[in-house]
């Protein structure tokens, strides 16, 4: 029997659902604001540091090998330790971000990263260097799901791909700065033992410089609304982003960097037992998408990180008599002429061409470039032709899967598992990076450049096939439309009401935290 207050409660539920959709609709259809750009730069500094730290270790190893008399195994372990640690960091911080909120841990990844970078610079021997690089990797890995998820949940629908891509494109700046720093320090004529320590210590600077800004950012409207049930805080935050409340103009760009008072309610869910939404990832279509995002990232990073971290070795194999300084110049040219323009073109076109198209074309062109170097071994003996073809592979890596594998998992999964899913995908990517960094020195010494290029071409073809079979196209749609979040919430409410009181349906729909 339905009591007399039931119709009014149904009206309240419908009204609350409409209010929730209205808040996110306003965010999705807003224009770019000063906050969007500030958030992009603040998030991107982690990837700037990531690229610098992961690249510079190749130069450091070239210096340390004669100083510390390193063997192939030690070289491979130093180059790859931070990558396997990054896989662990992605899983840990990604899961935490879905459990306690994005804002609660956003920024702490930078502290871990900076501590690892500074400690690495002070390492007395190879064992301690490996340990400190592991700590560095934890921070690098944690930054992947946090920065991607936060930017996607703040972005509008029309520019979401561009904003998330530009966060990741800061990696291109790090790839350019790494060789520049190496060239400057090598030209300075400093003692080599001091040179490599300065190279590693500089990786902590951008991380520490942006820590404060990250700690000031508010919780994303989507997490506040869908997981904390805080409609008031979510609406206030969206109003500041879009300038549609009393905080237009200057407020839209600055006031979000202090936590709104309405979000004090975010501590309330922490007092309750939180439900795990992890089994959601094993349902269709999310399992297929997880296999697609994680698998394609794994395959990409085997090829990409293997060649990038081993680039000094690759260039040394090309010309055994070239100096370390000359190889740094070659590396800088590749990054500056090929890689960085690829990031920029991807950012400018991803919302128009689509994620799936760019990822497929990128994998295909990588396979073609690597395949040419494998089929025509003479190219690997000629500096200019080799650098041209090698540069093409870098361009289509950036204007391709290196960008889209980062963007995809930040868009296609529901808010309750979005950061977890991104963490899993990034972790598999870093496992691929670990494999690439670990085996490439051995492949180079055993099969030389043609053998390495054959291996990377096969990996790229596998990435293309997996993308075609598993991944959707999310361009132009809201995050809730892509992932079907509203249907999930409705299904949860209906299933709960079947075994409990009708009031439970009302509590979930009106906006009480889904985490309860």
C-alpha positions, 0 to 999 in steps of 0.5 A: 500500500502506498501512503499519501506522501508517495506522489510528492516523494516521486515528484521530488525524486524526478525533480532531483534527477532533472537538477542533476542532469541540468548541472552536468548539461550546463558544464558539458555545453559551456565555453572554455574558461580561464579555469580550464586552461589553468587546470590543464597546465597544472595537471600537465606539469606532472606529465612534463616531469614524467617525460623528462625523468623517463627520458633523462635516465637514458642519458644518465645511463650513458654517463654512468656506464663507464663511471660505475662499470655497469653491465647490460642487466644493470642498465636494463634494470635502472632504465625499467624500474621506475616503469614497473613502479609506475604500474603499481602507482597507477593502480594504487592512486587510481583506486584511491581516487574513486574511493575517497575523491579526486581532490583528496589525493590530487597533488600528493603524487607530485610529492612522491615523484619529487622525493624520488627524483631528489633521492635518485640524484643523491644515490651512492651506487646502482642499488640505491639508484634502483630503489629511488627510481622505484619511488619516483615511478610510484609518483609518475604512475599515480599522476596518470589516472588523477590528471586524466580523470580530473581534466575530463570531469571538468571539461566541456563536451566540445573541447574535452578531447583537446583539453585532456590531450593538452594535459598529456602533450606537456609530455612533449615539452619534457621530451624537448627539455630533456635533451636541451638540459643534457646538451647544456650540461655536457657543453658546460664541461662539468664533472660527469659525476656531478652532471648526471646528479644535476640531470636527475635532481632537476626533475623535482623542480616542476613537481614541487612548483605546482604542488600548492596549486593542485591542493587548492583545486575543488572536487570535480562536479561529477564526483561531488554530484554522482558519488557524494550526492552534493548537488549544492557543491557541484552546482556552485563549482559548475557556476564558477567554471562557466561564470553563470553565477555570481562569480563570473569573469575573475571568479571563473578563473580563480575561485575554484582553487579554494574548496567551496564551503558546501563541499564540507559534506564530502567528509560525511561519506567517509564516515559510512561504509563505502560500497565497492563498484569494482565488479562493474568493470567485469560487466559488458561493455566495460570489460571489452573496453578495459581490454581495449584500452589496457591492451592497446596501451600495453602494446604501444608502450612496449614499442614507444618506451623501448625506443625512447629510453633506449634512444641513445643506444639506438643512435649509438648503434646507428653510428658507433663513432658519434659522441654522446653530445651529437646523439643528444642533438639528433634526439632533440631534432627528432622530438622537436621536428617530429614528436612535438608537432604530433602532440599539437596536431592531435590536440587540434584535431582529436575532437573532430577526427575522433579518438578511434580514427587517430589511434588506428592511423597512428598504429598503422603508420608506426607499423609502416615506418618500423617495417620499412626500417626492418625490410630495408636494413640499408636504411639503418646504416644511413644517418639522414634516411634513418632519422627521417623514417624514425622521425615519422614513427615518432610523429604518428606515435604522438599523433596517434596512440600515445595520446589516445590511449591516455584520453580513452579511459578518462572518457568511456567508463562511469564515474564510480570506476573511471579513475580505477579503470584509467589506473588499470589501463595506465598500469598495463601501459607501464608494464609494456614500457617496462618490457620494452625498456628491459628487452630493447638493450638485449634486442639491439645487441643480439639482433641489431636495429633491423631486428628491433624494428621488425619487433616494433612493427609487429607490436604496432599491427597488434595494437591496430587490430585490438583497437578495431575490435574493442573500442568505441568512438566517444567524441561529441558525447557527454561522459554520462551518455558514453558510459551510461551512468544514469542507467546504472544509477536507475538500475541500482535504485530499482534493484535496491528497492526490490529488497528494501523499502521504497525510501531507498530508491528515493535516497539514491535518486535524490542524491545521497552518496552512491558510495554508501 
